[in-house]
Amino acid sequence: MVDGILLILAALCAVYFVIIVIYGGIGTSFAFIWLFFAALCVFLVYGKWYYSRHMFDIPKWVPVSIVTTCVMGVSVMAMICTLVFLGVASEEEPGLDYVIVLGAKVKEHTVSNSLKKRLDKAIDYAQKNPETYLVLSGGKGADEPISEAQAMYKYLVYNGVRPEQLLLEDRSASTVENIAYSRLVIEGHRERLRLEREQQEKKRREPYLMVDDKPVEIGVLTSNFHVFRARMIARKWGFEHVYGISAQSDPVLFIHLCVRECASIIKDRLMGNM
């Protein structure tokens, strides 16, 4: 029974690897993990068969260690995937002060499908919340004709978003940098607004009372599988009131993207980024 399940899982992983490579291209990031999963399942079947014929020659701690490691690995992966799915299901918060729109790949003459989905979601949010500022975050990669922020700006303005509603951050090259540099943009923009407000108040003849600003509320708009990690990084960088806004991702690659995101969450957690 167990052997059959493991062999079926191995076949499914191998087939999915072929699908994502054909669909997403040979350079699909982290695609090899599915071959690793397939090989692991086959190894476990072979190991079980080998142990059943040499159990008196193999110390007990060997199979116990292998089974314990596999169970722990599956448990950790399941827990992290649950957190990722909670980010996918996050509800959209209206009326935020700023929404950081995270960049994605820019092609020579157009934006990538992933970035287009994020931008279409940003257009929808901007139309519903005209007082919210969108921080377009993304630098220029070595193989990109312009920065992701500039490409996003052109796409949004072309589709009717007001330029004065847009702020650009064009230096970042990772999610951590997206958040860190966007915070500087937001702080600079808030300071300019404060100075402008003070100048306007000084021109009035009647006395006035300045009140403290309310806590700034931030949204992070990104692909659905990426929302949880982006929010955690934003909190690490000092945003106390931060909400996730999820854009749809490619349905064929969704499972792969979630598994890849689990690895990124573990890496960022170990590096202290979240």
C-alpha positions, -999 to 999 in steps of 0.1 A, spaced: 0 0 0 27 25 11 49 15 -18 21 20 -43 14 55 -29 50 65 -31 54 53 -66 23 72 -77 37 103 -60 70 98 -78 52 95 -112 31 126 -105 62 146 -95 80 136 -127 50 144 -149 46 178 -132 83 185 -138 78 179 -175 47 201 -176 62 231 -159 94 229 -180 74 228 -212 49 254 -201 72 278 -183 104 271 -203 136 252 -196 148 279 -172 118 277 -149 132 286 -115 135 257 -89 119 232 -113 145 205 -103 128 202 -69 101 180 -85 128 156 -98 142 155 -63 108 146 -48 103 119 -74 138 104 -67 131 106 -30 99 86 -33 116 59 -54 145 59 -29 121 53 0 104 24 -18 138 8 -26 150 14 9 120 -3 24 125 -33 1 162 -35 9 156 -32 47 130 -59 46 157 -83 33 187 -71 55 170 -59 86 193 -78 109 224 -63 92 212 -26 94 211 -8 128 176 3 139 186 39 141 191 41 103 154 35 93 142 54 123 163 84 114 151 83 77 114 80 86 117 107 113 134 131 89 108 125 62 79 130 86 94 162 100 101 175 65 65 168 54 51 184 86 72 216 81 63 219 45 26 214 53 27 241 80 45 266 57 21 258 28 -8 265 52 7 300 59 11 306 22 -25 296 15 -37 320 43 -19 347 24 -36 337 -8 -70 340 9 -63 374 25 -91 399 22 -86 432 5 -85 461 29 -100 493 15 -88 529 21 -51 522 28 -27 552 28 -1 534 6 0 502 -14 34 488 -24 31 471 -57 59 446 -60 75 443 -94 82 412 -116 99 404 -148 98 430 -176 101 417 -212 116 437 -241 83 451 -254 58 443 -226 54 432 -190 54 396 -180 21 377 -174 28 377 -136 34 415 -135 3 421 -157 -19 403 -132 -4 425 -103 -9 457 -123 -45 448 -133 -52 443 -96 -35 476 -88 -57 494 -114 -88 479 -98 -77 490 -63 -67 525 -75 -101 530 -91 -119 519 -59 -96 539 -36 -85 572 -54 -69 586 -23 -44 557 -19 -9 562 -32 6 533 -52 44 527 -46 57 510 -77 87 489 -65 112 472 -88 147 479 -102 162 471 -136 176 436 -140 205 429 -163 182 414 -190 154 440 -186 151 471 -210 139 494 -182 132 492 -145 102 474 -133 89 505 -116 91 525 -149 73 497 -168 46 496 -142 42 534 -143 37 534 -180 12 505 -179 -9 521 -151 -9 556 -166 -19 541 -200 -48 523 -183 -61 554 -166 -44 556 -132 -36 592 -123 2 600 -124 -1 619 -91 -13 588 -74 19 569 -83 53 569 -65 83 551 -80 110 530 -63 134 518 -89 165 504 -70 153 471 -55 163 437 -67 146 414 -41 115 414 -19 135 426 11 148 455 -10 113 462 -23 101 468 12 132 486 25 134 511 -3 97 515 -5 97 525 32 122 553 23 99 565 -5 69 565 18 87 583 46 100 609 21 65 614 6 49 618 40 74 644 50 67 664 19 30 662 26 36 674 62 57 704 50 31 713 24 3 711 50 23 733 74 29 759 47 -8 760 39 -17 764 76 7 793 80 -10 812 52 -43 812 72 -49 842 94 -69 824 121 -51 803 147 -48 766 140 -40 735 158 -18 708 144 -28 672 153 -7 641 151 -10 620 120 -29 587 124 -8 555 121 0 549 84 -17 519 69 2 500 42 -8 474 17 15 450 -1 2 440 -35 18 409 -51 10 375 -65 -12 354 -42 14 329 -32 38 357 -23 15 377 0 24 360 34 62 364 30 59 400 17 37 409 47 61 393 72 91 412 57 71 444 58 65 439 95 102 432 100 110 466 85 87 484 109 53 486 92 29 480 120 -3 482 101 3 462 69 -22 443 48 -19 418 19 -35 423 -14 -33 393 -36 -33 391 -74 -39 359 -93 -10 338 -104 -6 313 -132 -29 283 -124 -6 257 -141 25 269 -121 6 277 -89 16 245 -70 52 249 -81 53 285 -71 39 277 -36 65 250 -31 92 274 -42 78 301 -19 81 277 10 118 274 4 121 312 2 103 316 35 127 292 52 157 310 37 144 345 47 136 332 82 171 318 86 186 351 73 165 372 97 146 389 69 112 380 85 
